[in-house]
Every structure is written in C-alpha cells, then in structure tokens.
Amino acid sequence: MLQFTDNTLGNALVIAAKGRIDNTTANLFEAHCSKALADGAKNVILDFEDLQFLSSAGLRGILLLAKRLKANGGKLVFCSIGDAIREIFEIAGFDEMFPIYANLEAATAEAV
C-alpha cells in the first residue's frame, strides 16, 4: 500500500510517501506527481521517512519527475531517507544525482 501526504512549505511542495513504491504502485506515484506538476508545483521535496521499499519502477518515476521539474526550471530534493532506501539510491547513483537532506527543515532551506 502507498499513501501520500502533501504540504506546501515556502515555494516547495513536500510529498511524503508512506509504504512501498514498487511495480504495483509506481503508477500511483507517477500519477500523484503528474497531478502536482499540473497543479503548479515547481520545486518538490520528496520526504521518504516512511517509505519502506523502492523498486526500479519507482526509480524510473523519480527520474521522470526530475526531468519534468528541470524542464520547468524547478528542482527535486529528498529528505529523511532511511538506510534501506539510501542503499538503493547509492546503488542507482541517485545519491550523486540529487540533493539528499537529513530532515525536512534542511531540505526546505535548500529548496525554497
């Protein structure tokens, strides 16, 4: 199961994901992010504190989001990533592609 909580902080949209982004739920993640962009989000903070699993389909969704944000002059940052997700990010090279912050406060200071 995958759940989202959205909040606006400054000029950034914070999307907190809870559960798993896998082959079954990656389309929900992509649809949620697409709606956020359609609603005008330019800078996005993905808060993965409560994310338990991220598959390659989820990584693809993140890349699509980042590409669309960059095309619109925005940016994507991450915060509160647990060890399991951090390991996936390191294997995929996402830790070098995207800013990752220890907590939401630090991410907000950078993204807004």
N, C-alpha and C positions, 0 to 999 in steps of 0.2 A: 504494500500500500504506500502511496505517495501523497503527501499533503504539502500545501504551500501557505505561507503567511507573508503578506506584502505590507510594507511600511515605507513611507517616504521620509527621508532624512535629508534636509537641505535640498539639493538638486539631484539626489540619487534615490533610486528605487531599491529597497532592500527586499530580496526574495529569500525567505528562509525555507529550505526544503527539509522535510522530515520523512524518513522512510528509506526507500530504495529507488534509485534511478537505474533501471535495468531494461532488458529487451522488451518487457511488457509495459513499462511505464515511461520510457524515454519519449514516446509520442506525446504524453501528457505534459511532460516538462517542456518540450518544444512548443506545444500549443500555448502553454501558460506564458512562456517568454515572448512568443509572437504577439499575443494579445497585449502584453505590457508595452512592447515596442509600438504597436498600433495605437495604444493609448497615450503615447508621447514620451515614454521612458528613454532617456538618452544615456545616463550613467547608471549602471547596475552593480549592486553588491550582492553576490551570492553567499548567503550565510549557510554553511554546511555543518553547523554544530550538531544537528540531529539527523544528518544523513548517515545511513548505515552502510550503504553499498552503492557503487558507481560502476556501471559496465561500459564497454566500448561504445555502445549505443548512446549512453549518457555523455561520454566524452565528445562524440560527434555533435550532439545537441549543443554542448558548450561552445564548440568551435563555430557552429552556425550562428549562435547568439553573438559571439565576439566579432565575427565578420560583419554582421549587420550593424552592430553598435559602432564599429570603427568606420564603416561606410557613412554613418550619420554623424561622425565627429564625436562620438561618445566613447566610453571605456567600460571595461568589465574588470572588477576586482573580487577577490574572495576573502572570507574571514571564517574563523572558528572551525578550521578543518581538523578533524580527528586523525589519529595515526593511520587508520586503515585507508582513508581517502587520500591522505598525504602520500602514502606509499604508491597508490595508483597514479597520483599526479606526478610523482617523481619518475615512475616507470615510463609514463607517456610524455615526459618532458614539459608538462604543464607548469611545473614549479619554476621553470625558466621563462615561460611564455607570458605568465600572468602574475600580477602582484598578489601576494597572499599575506594577510594580516592576522595577528593572533586573536584579535577580537573586533567586534563591530565598531567600537569607538575609534580604533586606529584606522580601520578601513574607511569610515565616514570622513575622517580628517583628510584622507588622501583623495577620495572620490568626489568630494563636493568642492 
